Amino acid sequence: MEAAAESGGAMRLPPHSLDHERALLALGMSGAMPQLDGTVQASDFYAASHQIAWDAMVRLSASGQPVD
């Protein structure tokens, strides 16, 4: 993710919470992927590693494999 520029030229990060991202990934691994798939997109995550993990979880769920 890119930082947003403020009017003074300083850069600031967009709002995000890595703890909430981890909680959402854990929720998906606990069996909630059918409810979350289509609602949550990889681009909703700030951390690139979480985007990659979410994409993998979506692919597993779509192919009928367990997400664990």
All heavy atoms as a GROMACS GRO file, in nm:
protein
  494
    1MET      N    1   0.083  -0.118   0.000
    1MET     CA    2   0.000   0.000   0.000
    1MET      C    3   0.088   0.124   0.000
    1MET      O    4   0.193   0.126   0.060
    1MET     CB    5  -0.086   0.003   0.127
    1MET     CG    6  -0.194  -0.097   0.133
    1MET     SD    7  -0.338  -0.030   0.055
    1MET     CE    8  -0.412  -0.177  -0.001
    2GLU      N    9   0.040   0.223  -0.065
    2GLU     CA   10   0.113   0.349  -0.070
    2GLU      C   11   0.064   0.440   0.040
    2GLU      O   12  -0.052   0.438   0.079
    2GLU     CB   13   0.093   0.416  -0.205
    2GLU     CG   14   0.154   0.338  -0.320
    2GLU     CD   15   0.136   0.410  -0.451
    2GLU    OE1   16   0.124   0.534  -0.449
    2GLU    OE2   17   0.137   0.343  -0.553
    3ALA      N   18   0.156   0.522   0.090
    3ALA     CA   19   0.119   0.619   0.190
    3ALA      C   20   0.050   0.738   0.124
    3ALA      O   21   0.081   0.774   0.011
    3ALA     CB   22   0.242   0.666   0.266
    4ALA      N   23  -0.044   0.796   0.192
    4ALA     CA   24  -0.115   0.913   0.140
    4ALA      C   25  -0.037   1.039   0.173
    4ALA      O   26   0.016   1.054   0.282
    4ALA     CB   27  -0.254   0.920   0.200
    5ALA      N   28  -0.028   1.131   0.079
    5ALA     CA   29   0.044   1.256   0.101
    5ALA      C   30  -0.048   1.356   0.169
    5ALA      O   31  -0.164   1.370   0.134
    5ALA     CB   32   0.093   1.312  -0.032
    6GLU      N   33   0.005   1.422   0.269
    6GLU     CA   34  -0.068   1.530   0.334
    6GLU      C   35  -0.033   1.660   0.264
    6GLU      O   36   0.062   1.669   0.187
    6GLU     CB   37  -0.029   1.538   0.482
    6GLU     CG   38  -0.077   1.419   0.563
    6GLU     CD   39  -0.044   1.434   0.710
    6GLU    OE1   40  -0.018   1.547   0.754
    6GLU    OE2   41  -0.046   1.333   0.779
    7SER      N   42  -0.107   1.764   0.291
    7SER     CA   43  -0.084   1.891   0.223
    7SER      C   44   0.054   1.949   0.254
    7SER      O   45   0.109   2.021   0.173
    7SER     CB   46  -0.194   1.991   0.262
    7SER     OG   47  -0.193   2.012   0.402
    8GLY      N   48   0.112   1.917   0.368
    8GLY     CA   49   0.244   1.968   0.404
    8GLY      C   50   0.358   1.889   0.343
    8GLY      O   51   0.474   1.916   0.369
    9GLY      N   52   0.327   1.790   0.262
    9GLY     CA   53   0.430   1.710   0.198
    9GLY      C   54   0.469   1.586   0.278
    9GLY      O   55   0.537   1.500   0.228
   10ALA      N   56   0.426   1.578   0.404
   10ALA     CA   57   0.456   1.460   0.485
   10ALA      C   58   0.368   1.344   0.441
   10ALA      O   59   0.255   1.364   0.397
   10ALA     CB   60   0.435   1.491   0.633
   11MET      N   61   0.418   1.224   0.454
   11MET     CA   62   0.342   1.106   0.415
   11MET      C   63   0.281   1.044   0.539
   11MET      O   64   0.340   1.044   0.645
   11MET     CB   65   0.434   1.005   0.347
   11MET     CG   66   0.504   1.058   0.222
   11MET     SD   67   0.391   1.108   0.092
   11MET     CE   68   0.350   0.952   0.024
   12ARG      N   69   0.159   0.993   0.523
   12ARG     CA   70   0.096   0.920   0.632
   12ARG      C   71   0.035   0.793   0.576
   12ARG      O   72  -0.001   0.786   0.458
   12ARG     CB   73  -0.007   1.004   0.704
   12ARG     CG   74  -0.126   1.042   0.624
   12ARG     CD   75  -0.220   1.133   0.705
   12ARG     NE   76  -0.339   1.156   0.630
   12ARG     CZ   77  -0.454   1.091   0.649
   12ARG    NH1   78  -0.464   1.002   0.744
   12ARG    NH2   79  -0.559   1.116   0.574
   13LEU      N   80   0.022   0.693   0.661
   13LEU     CA   81  -0.031   0.565   0.620
   13LEU      C   82  -0.183   0.569   0.617
   13LEU      O   83  -0.245   0.639   0.697
   13LEU     CB   84   0.013   0.457   0.720
   13LEU     CG   85   0.162   0.428   0.725
   13LEU    CD1   86   0.192   0.329   0.838
   13LEU    CD2   87   0.210   0.373   0.593
   14PRO      N   88  -0.243   0.493   0.526
   14PRO     CA   89  -0.389   0.483   0.528
   14PRO      C   90  -0.434   0.409   0.654
   14PRO      O   91  -0.355   0.333   0.712
   14PRO     CB   92  -0.421   0.404   0.402
   14PRO     CG   93  -0.298   0.331   0.369
   14PRO     CD   94  -0.184   0.413   0.422
   15PRO      N   95  -0.556   0.427   0.698
   15PRO     CA   96  -0.603   0.357   0.818
   15PRO      C   97  -0.597   0.206   0.798
   15PRO      O   98  -0.636   0.156   0.692
   15PRO     CB   99  -0.746   0.404   0.836
   15PRO     CG  100  -0.776   0.496   0.726
   15PRO     CD  101  -0.657   0.510   0.638
   16HIS      N  102  -0.546   0.137   0.898
   16HIS     CA  103  -0.541  -0.009   0.893
   16HIS      C  104  -0.519  -0.063   1.033
   16HIS      O  105  -0.478   0.010   1.123
   16HIS     CB  106  -0.431  -0.058   0.798
   16HIS     CG  107  -0.293  -0.025   0.845
   16HIS    ND1  108  -0.237   0.100   0.828
   16HIS    CD2  109  -0.201  -0.099   0.911
   16HIS    CE1  110  -0.116   0.100   0.880
   16HIS    NE2  111  -0.091  -0.019   0.931
   17SER      N  112  -0.546  -0.190   1.052
   17SER     CA  113  -0.522  -0.258   1.178
   17SER      C  114  -0.475  -0.400   1.147
   17SER      O  115  -0.553  -0.484   1.103
   17SER     CB  116  -0.649  -0.263   1.263
   17SER     OG  117  -0.631  -0.350   1.373
   18LEU      N  118  -0.348  -0.424   1.169
   18LEU     CA  119  -0.294  -0.557   1.142
   18LEU      C  120  -0.357  -0.661   1.233
   18LEU      O  121  -0.376  -0.776   1.192
   18LEU     CB  122  -0.142  -0.555   1.155
   18LEU     CG  123  -0.070  -0.465   1.054
   18LEU    CD1  124   0.081  -0.467   1.078
   18LEU    CD2  125  -0.102  -0.504   0.911
   19ASP      N  126  -0.390  -0.623   1.357
   19ASP     CA  127  -0.456  -0.717   1.448
   19ASP      C  128  -0.593  -0.758   1.394
   19ASP      O  129  -0.629  -0.876   1.399
   19ASP     CB  130  -0.473  -0.656   1.587
   19ASP     CG  131  -0.342  -0.646   1.663
   19ASP    OD1  132  -0.248  -0.724   1.632
   19ASP    OD2  133  -0.333  -0.562   1.753
   20HIS      N  134  -0.668  -0.664   1.339
   20HIS     CA  135  -0.798  -0.697   1.282
   20HIS      C  136  -0.783  -0.782   1.156
   20HIS      O  137  -0.864  -0.871   1.130
   20HIS     CB  138  -0.878  -0.571   1.252
   20HIS     CG  139  -0.933  -0.507   1.375
   20HIS    ND1  140  -0.871  -0.401   1.436
   20HIS    CD2  141  -1.040  -0.536   1.450
   20HIS    CE1  142  -0.940  -0.366   1.543
   20HIS    NE2  143  -1.044  -0.447   1.554
   21GLU      N  144  -0.680  -0.755   1.078
   21GLU     CA  145  -0.655  -0.837   0.959
   21GLU      C  146  -0.626  -0.981   1.000
   21GLU      O  147  -0.678  -1.075   0.941
   21GLU     CB  148  -0.540  -0.780   0.878
   21GLU     CG  149  -0.574  -0.652   0.807
   21GLU     CD  150  -0.465  -0.603   0.713
   21GLU    OE1  151  -0.368  -0.678   0.687
   21GLU    OE2  152  -0.477  -0.489   0.664
   22ARG      N  153  -0.542  -0.997   1.103
   22ARG     CA  154  -0.510  -1.133   1.151
   22ARG      C  155  -0.635  -1.203   1.203
   22ARG      O  156  -0.654  -1.323   1.180
   22ARG     CB  157  -0.403  -1.127   1.259
   22ARG     CG  158  -0.266  -1.092   1.207
   22ARG     CD  159  -0.161  -1.100   1.319
   22ARG     NE  160  -0.048  -1.018   1.285
   22ARG     CZ  161  -0.024  -0.896   1.335
   22ARG    NH1  162  -0.104  -0.844   1.426
   22ARG    NH2  163   0.081  -0.828   1.297
   23ALA      N  164  -0.720  -1.129   1.272
   23ALA     CA  165  -0.844  -1.188   1.324
   23ALA      C  166  -0.934  -1.233   1.209
   23ALA      O  167  -0.997  -1.340   1.218
   23ALA     CB  168  -0.915  -1.086   1.413
   24LEU      N  169  -0.941  -1.156   1.103
   24LEU     CA  170  -1.024  -1.194   0.988
   24LEU      C  171  -0.968  -1.318   0.920
   24LEU      O  172  -1.044  -1.408   0.880
   24LEU     CB  173  -1.033  -1.078   0.890
   24LEU     CG  174  -1.133  -1.090   0.778
   24LEU    CD1  175  -1.273  -1.117   0.830
   24LEU    CD2  176  -1.132  -0.964   0.694
   25LEU      N  177  -0.836  -1.327   0.908
   25LEU     CA  178  -0.774  -1.447   0.851
   25LEU      C  179  -0.805  -1.569   0.938
   25LEU      O  180  -0.838  -1.676   0.888
   25LEU     CB  181  -0.623  -1.428   0.836
   25LEU     CG  182  -0.578  -1.326   0.731
   25LEU    CD1  183  -0.429  -1.300   0.743
   25LEU    CD2  184  -0.614  -1.372   0.592
   26ALA      N  185  -0.796  -1.552   1.070
   26ALA     CA  186  -0.826  -1.661   1.162
   26ALA      C  187  -0.972  -1.703   1.151
   26ALA      O  188  -1.004  -1.823   1.155
   26ALA     CB  189  -0.793  -1.621   1.305
   27LEU      N  190  -1.061  -1.608   1.135
   27LEU     CA  191  -1.203  -1.637   1.119
   27LEU      C  192  -1.225  -1.721   0.993
   27LEU      O  193  -1.301  -1.818   0.994
   27LEU     CB  194  -1.283  -1.508   1.113
   27LEU     CG  195  -1.434  -1.518   1.110
   27LEU    CD1  196  -1.486  -1.584   1.237
   27LEU    CD2  197  -1.494  -1.381   1.093
   28GLY      N  198  -1.158  -1.683   0.886
   28GLY     CA  199  -1.168  -1.759   0.762
   28GLY      C  200  -1.119  -1.902   0.777
   28GLY      O  201  -1.176  -1.996   0.721
   29MET      N  202  -1.014  -1.920   0.858
   29MET     CA  203  -0.959  -2.054   0.879
   29MET      C  204  -1.044  -2.136   0.975
   29MET      O  205  -1.026  -2.257   0.985
   29MET     CB  206  -0.816  -2.045   0.929
   29MET     CG  207  -0.720  -1.998   0.822
   29MET     SD  208  -0.546  -2.009   0.868
   29MET     CE  209  -0.534  -1.878   0.988
   30SER      N  210  -1.136  -2.072   1.045
   30SER     CA  211  -1.219  -2.144   1.142
   30SER      C  212  -1.349  -2.194   1.080
   30SER      O  213  -1.437  -2.241   1.150
   30SER     CB  214  -1.250  -2.055   1.262
   30SER     OG  215  -1.339  -1.952   1.225
   31GLY      N  216  -1.362  -2.181   0.948
   31GLY     CA  217  -1.480  -2.235   0.880
   31GLY      C  218  -1.577  -2.130   0.829
   31GLY      O  219  -1.683  -2.165   0.779
   32ALA      N  220  -1.542  -2.004   0.840
   32ALA     CA  221  -1.635  -1.898   0.797
   32ALA      C  222  -1.613  -1.851   0.653
   32ALA      O  223  -1.674  -1.754   0.612
   32ALA     CB  224  -1.624  -1.780   0.893
   33MET      N  225  -1.528  -1.919   0.577
   33MET     CA  226  -1.500  -1.875   0.440
   33MET      C  227  -1.626  -1.864   0.354
   33MET      O  228  -1.639  -1.767   0.279
   33MET     CB  229  -1.397  -1.965   0.372
   33MET     CG  230  -1.254  -1.937   0.413
   33MET     SD  231  -1.201  -1.766   0.392
   33MET     CE  232  -1.196  -1.750   0.214
   34PRO      N  233  -1.720  -1.957   0.363
   34PRO     CA  234  -1.840  -1.942   0.280
   34PRO      C  235  -1.914  -1.810   0.306
   34PRO      O  236  -1.969  -1.750   0.214
   34PRO     CB  237  -1.926  -2.062   0.318
   34PRO     CG  238  -1.828  -2.164   0.364
   34PRO     CD  239  -1.721  -2.085   0.434
   35GLN      N  240  -1.914  -1.763   0.430
   35GLN     CA  241  -1.981  -1.638   0.464
   35GLN      C  242  -1.898  -1.517   0.425
   35GLN      O  243  -1.952  -1.410   0.396
   35GLN     CB  244  -2.012  -1.631   0.614
   35GLN     CG  245  -2.116  -1.731   0.660
   35GLN     CD  246  -2.060  -1.870   0.685
   35GLN    OE1  247  -1.940  -1.891   0.687
   35GLN    NE2  248  -2.148  -1.966   0.703
   36LEU      N  249  -1.766  -1.530   0.425
   36LEU     CA  250  -1.677  -1.417   0.399
   36LEU      C  251  -1.642  -1.402   0.251
   36LEU      O  252  -1.616  -1.291   0.204
   36LEU     CB  253  -1.547  -1.433   0.479
   36LEU     CG  254  -1.563  -1.432   0.630
   36LEU    CD1  255  -1.429  -1.467   0.696
   36LEU    CD2  256  -1.614  -1.299   0.679
   37ASP      N  257  -1.638  -1.514   0.179
   37ASP     CA  258  -1.598  -1.510   0.038
   37ASP      C  259  -1.694  -1.423  -0.041
   37ASP      O  260  -1.815  -1.437  -0.032
   37ASP     CB  261  -1.594  -1.653  -0.018
   37ASP     CG  262  -1.529  -1.659  -0.154
   37ASP    OD1  263  -1.456  -1.566  -0.191
   37ASP    OD2  264  -1.554  -1.759  -0.224
   38GLY      N  265  -1.641  -1.332  -0.117
   38GLY     CA  266  -1.721  -1.240  -0.195
   38GLY      C  267  -1.748  -1.110  -0.121
   38GLY      O  268  -1.777  -1.009  -0.183
   39THR      N  269  -1.741  -1.112   0.010
   39THR     CA  270  -1.760  -0.992   0.090
   39THR      C  271  -1.627  -0.923   0.115
   39THR      O  272  -1.617  -0.802   0.109
   39THR     CB  273  -1.825  -1.028   0.226
   39THR    OG1  274  -1.949  -1.094   0.201
   39THR    CG2  275  -1.850  -0.905   0.309
   40VAL      N  276  -1.527  -1.004   0.144
   40VAL     CA  277  -1.392  -0.954   0.172
   40VAL      C  278  -1.305  -0.985   0.052
   40VAL      O  279  -1.309  -1.096  -0.002
   40VAL     CB  280  -1.334  -1.022   0.299
   40VAL    CG1  281  -1.193  -0.973   0.326
   40VAL    CG2  282  -1.425  -0.997   0.419
   41GLN      N  283  -1.229  -0.887   0.007
   41GLN     CA  284  -1.138  -0.903  -0.106
   41GLN      C  285  -0.994  -0.890  -0.056
   41GLN      O  286  -0.969  -0.824   0.044
   41GLN     CB  287  -1.164  -0.794  -0.211
   41GLN     CG  288  -1.307  -0.788  -0.260
   41GLN     CD  289  -1.349  -0.915  -0.330
   41GLN    OE1  290  -1.273  -0.975  -0.404
   41GLN    NE2  291  -1.471  -0.958  -0.306
   42ALA      N  292  -0.900  -0.948  -0.128
   42ALA     CA  293  -0.759  -0.938  -0.090
   42ALA      C  294  -0.715  -0.794  -0.080
   42ALA      O  295  -0.636  -0.757   0.007
   42ALA     CB  296  -0.672  -1.015  -0.189
   43SER      N  297  -0.769  -0.710  -0.167
   43SER     CA  298  -0.731  -0.568  -0.166
   43SER      C  299  -0.779  -0.494  -0.041
   43SER      O  300  -0.737  -0.382  -0.016
   43SER     CB  301  -0.783  -0.499  -0.292
   43SER     OG  302  -0.924  -0.505  -0.296
   44ASP      N  303  -0.867  -0.556   0.037
   44ASP     CA  304  -0.912  -0.496   0.163
   44ASP      C  305  -0.805  -0.501   0.271
   44ASP      O  306  -0.816  -0.430   0.371
   44ASP     CB  307  -1.038  -0.567   0.215
   44ASP     CG  308  -1.157  -0.550   0.123
   44ASP    OD1  309  -1.163  -0.447   0.052
   44ASP    OD2  310  -1.244  -0.639   0.122
   45PHE      N  311  -0.704  -0.584   0.251
   45PHE     CA  312  -0.597  -0.598   0.350
   45PHE      C  313  -0.485  -0.500   0.320
   45PHE      O  314  -0.450  -0.477   0.205
   45PHE     CB  315  -0.542  -0.742   0.348
   45PHE     CG  316  -0.641  -0.844   0.397
   45PHE    CD1  317  -0.727  -0.907   0.309
   45PHE    CD2  318  -0.648  -0.876   0.531
   45PHE    CE1  319  -0.819  -1.000   0.353
   45PHE    CE2  320  -0.739  -0.970   0.578
   45PHE     CZ  321  -0.825  -1.032   0.488
   46TYR      N  322  -0.426  -0.447   0.425
   46TYR     CA  323  -0.313  -0.355   0.411
   46TYR      C  324  -0.183  -0.433   0.389
   46TYR      O  325  -0.105  -0.400   0.301
   46TYR     CB  326  -0.302  -0.268   0.537
   46TYR     CG  327  -0.181  -0.178   0.537
   46TYR    CD1  328  -0.180  -0.060   0.462
   46TYR    CD2  329  -0.066  -0.212   0.608
   46TYR    CE1  330  -0.069   0.022   0.460
   46TYR    CE2  331   0.046  -0.130   0.605
   46TYR     CZ  332   0.044  -0.014   0.532
   46TYR     OH  333   0.154   0.067   0.528
   47ALA      N  334  -0.161  -0.536   0.468
   47ALA     CA  335  -0.036  -0.614   0.461
   47ALA      C  336  -0.036  -0.704   0.337
   47ALA      O  337  -0.131  -0.779   0.314
   47ALA     CB  338  -0.018  -0.698   0.587
   48ALA      N  339   0.069  -0.695   0.259
   48ALA     CA  340   0.080  -0.777   0.138
   48ALA      C  341   0.074  -0.925   0.171
   48ALA      O  342   0.013  -1.003   0.097
   48ALA     CB  343   0.208  -0.744   0.063
   49SER      N  344   0.134  -0.965   0.282
   49SER     CA  345   0.132  -1.107   0.320
   49SER      C  346  -0.011  -1.152   0.350
   49SER      O  347  -0.048  -1.267   0.321
   49SER     CB  348   0.222  -1.132   0.440
   49SER     OG  349   0.182  -1.054   0.552
   50HIS      N  350  -0.092  -1.063   0.405
   50HIS     CA  351  -0.231  -1.097   0.432
   50HIS      C  352  -0.311  -1.104   0.303
   50HIS      O  353  -0.402  -1.189   0.289
   50HIS     CB  354  -0.294  -0.995   0.527
   50HIS     CG  355  -0.233  -0.997   0.664
   50HIS    ND1  356  -0.255  -0.897   0.754
   50HIS    CD2  357  -0.150  -1.085   0.723
   50HIS    CE1  358  -0.189  -0.924   0.866
   50HIS    NE2  359  -0.124  -1.038   0.848
   51GLN      N  360  -0.279  -1.022   0.205
   51GLN     CA  361  -0.345  -1.028   0.074
   51GLN      C  362  -0.317  -1.163   0.008
   51GLN      O  363  -0.408  -1.227  -0.046
   51GLN     CB  364  -0.296  -0.914  -0.016
   51GLN     CG  365  -0.338  -0.778   0.031
   51GLN     CD  366  -0.274  -0.667  -0.051
   51GLN    OE1  367  -0.198  -0.691  -0.144
   51GLN    NE2  368  -0.306  -0.543  -0.016
   52ILE      N  369  -0.191  -1.205   0.014
   52ILE     CA  370  -0.152  -1.334  -0.045
   52ILE      C  371  -0.222  -1.448   0.026
   52ILE      O  372  -0.274  -1.540  -0.038
   52ILE     CB  373   0.002  -1.350  -0.041
   52ILE    CG1  374   0.066  -1.247  -0.134
   52ILE    CG2  375   0.043  -1.492  -0.078
   52ILE    CD1  376   0.215  -1.231  -0.114
   53ALA      N  377  -0.224  -1.444   0.159
   53ALA     CA  378  -0.290  -1.549   0.238
   53ALA      C  379  -0.438  -1.555   0.205
   53ALA      O  380  -0.495  -1.664   0.187
   53ALA     CB  381  -0.269  -1.525   0.387
   54TRP      N  382  -0.504  -1.438   0.195
   54TRP     CA  383  -0.647  -1.436   0.165
   54TRP      C  384  -0.674  -1.496   0.027
   54TRP      O  385  -0.768  -1.576   0.011
   54TRP     CB  386  -0.703  -1.294   0.174
   54TRP     CG  387  -0.851  -1.295   0.162
   54TRP    CD1  388  -0.925  -1.264   0.053
   54TRP    CD2  389  -0.944  -1.334   0.263
   54TRP    NE1  390  -1.059  -1.280   0.079
   54TRP    CE2  391  -1.073  -1.323   0.208
   54TRP    CE3  392  -0.930  -1.377   0.395
   54TRP    CZ2  393  -1.187  -1.354   0.281
   54TRP    CZ3  394  -1.045  -1.407   0.467
   54TRP    CH2  395  -1.170  -1.395   0.410
   55ASP      N  396  -0.594  -1.461  -0.071
   55ASP     CA  397  -0.612  -1.517  -0.206
   55ASP      C  398  -0.601  -1.670  -0.202
   55ASP      O  399  -0.682  -1.740  -0.265
   55ASP     CB  400  -0.507  -1.462  -0.302
   55ASP     CG  401  -0.548  -1.329  -0.364
   55ASP    OD1  402  -0.669  -1.299  -0.368
   55ASP    OD2  403  -0.457  -1.255  -0.406
   56ALA      N  404  -0.504  -1.721  -0.128
   56ALA     CA  405  -0.487  -1.866  -0.117
   56ALA      C  406  -0.608  -1.930  -0.048
   56ALA      O  407  -0.656  -2.036  -0.090
   56ALA     CB  408  -0.359  -1.898  -0.041
   57MET      N  409  -0.658  -1.864   0.056
   57MET     CA  410  -0.774  -1.916   0.128
   57MET      C  411  -0.897  -1.920   0.038
   57MET      O  412  -0.974  -2.016   0.041
   57MET     CB  413  -0.799  -1.832   0.253
   57MET     CG  414  -0.690  -1.849   0.359
   57MET     SD  415  -0.697  -1.724   0.490
   57MET     CE  416  -0.854  -1.760   0.566
   58VAL      N  417  -0.916  -1.817  -0.043
   58VAL     CA  418  -1.029  -1.812  -0.135
   58VAL      C  419  -1.019  -1.926  -0.236
   58VAL      O  420  -1.117  -1.994  -0.267
   58VAL     CB  421  -1.039  -1.675  -0.205
   58VAL    CG1  422  -1.136  -1.678  -0.321
   58VAL    CG2  423  -1.077  -1.567  -0.104
   59ARG      N  424  -0.898  -1.947  -0.290
   59ARG     CA  425  -0.880  -2.054  -0.389
   59ARG      C  426  -0.906  -2.192  -0.327
   59ARG      O  427  -0.970  -2.277  -0.389
   59ARG     CB  428  -0.739  -2.048  -0.449
   59ARG     CG  429  -0.722  -1.936  -0.550
   59ARG     CD  430  -0.594  -1.949  -0.630
   59ARG     NE  431  -0.475  -1.964  -0.549
   59ARG     CZ  432  -0.402  -1.865  -0.499
   59ARG    NH1  433  -0.438  -1.740  -0.523
   59ARG    NH2  434  -0.296  -1.888  -0.427
   60LEU      N  435  -0.857  -2.213  -0.205
   60LEU     CA  436  -0.883  -2.341  -0.137
   60LEU      C  437  -1.031  -2.362  -0.117
   60LEU      O  438  -1.084  -2.470  -0.144
   60LEU     CB  439  -0.810  -2.345  -0.002
   60LEU     CG  440  -0.659  -2.366  -0.006
   60LEU    CD1  441  -0.599  -2.344   0.132
   60LEU    CD2  442  -0.627  -2.507  -0.057
   61SER      N  443  -1.098  -2.260  -0.067
   61SER     CA  444  -1.242  -2.271  -0.040
   61SER      C  445  -1.320  -2.298  -0.169
   61SER      O  446  -1.410  -2.383  -0.172
   61SER     CB  447  -1.291  -2.142   0.026
   61SER     OG  448  -1.428  -2.147   0.050
   62ALA      N  449  -1.284  -2.229  -0.276
   62ALA     CA  450  -1.353  -2.246  -0.404
   62ALA      C  451  -1.336  -2.387  -0.461
   62ALA      O  452  -1.423  -2.437  -0.531
   62ALA     CB  453  -1.305  -2.142  -0.504
   63SER      N  454  -1.221  -2.450  -0.430
   63SER     CA  455  -1.197  -2.583  -0.483
   63SER      C  456  -1.248  -2.692  -0.388
   63SER      O  457  -1.227  -2.811  -0.413
   63SER     CB  458  -1.047  -2.603  -0.509
   63SER     OG  459  -0.974  -2.604  -0.387
   64GLY      N  460  -1.313  -2.651  -0.278
   64GLY     CA  461  -1.370  -2.748  -0.186
   64GLY      C  462  -1.271  -2.807  -0.087
   64GLY      O  463  -1.304  -2.900  -0.015
   65GLN      N  464  -1.152  -2.751  -0.084
   65GLN     CA  465  -1.050  -2.799   0.010
   65GLN      C  466  -1.064  -2.725   0.143
   65GLN      O  467  -1.109  -2.610   0.146
   65GLN     CB  468  -0.912  -2.780  -0.048
   65GLN     CG  469  -0.886  -2.860  -0.174
   65GLN     CD  470  -0.747  -2.839  -0.226
   65GLN    OE1  471  -0.655  -2.811  -0.152
   65GLN    NE2  472  -0.731  -2.852  -0.357
   66PRO      N  473  -1.023  -2.789   0.252
   66PRO     CA  474  -1.032  -2.723   0.381
   66PRO      C  475  -0.934  -2.605   0.389
   66PRO      O  476  -0.823  -2.611   0.337
   66PRO     CB  477  -0.995  -2.831   0.482
   66PRO     CG  478  -0.920  -2.933   0.405
   66PRO     CD  479  -0.970  -2.925   0.263
   67VAL      N  480  -0.978  -2.499   0.452
   67VAL     CA  481  -0.894  -2.381   0.473
   67VAL      C  482  -0.846  -2.390   0.617
   67VAL      O  483  -0.918  -2.358   0.711
   67VAL     CB  484  -0.973  -2.251   0.449
   67VAL    CG1  485  -0.885  -2.130   0.476
   67VAL    CG2  486  -1.028  -2.248   0.307
   68ASP      N  487  -0.724  -2.440   0.634
   68ASP     CA  488  -0.669  -2.452   0.770
   68ASP      C  489  -0.522  -2.428   0.774
   68ASP      O  490  -0.459  -2.402   0.678
   68ASP     CB  491  -0.700  -2.588   0.829
   68ASP     CG  492  -0.653  -2.705   0.743
   68ASP    OD1  493  -0.588  -2.683   0.640
   68ASP    OD2  494  -0.684  -2.818   0.781
   0.00000   0.00000   0.00000
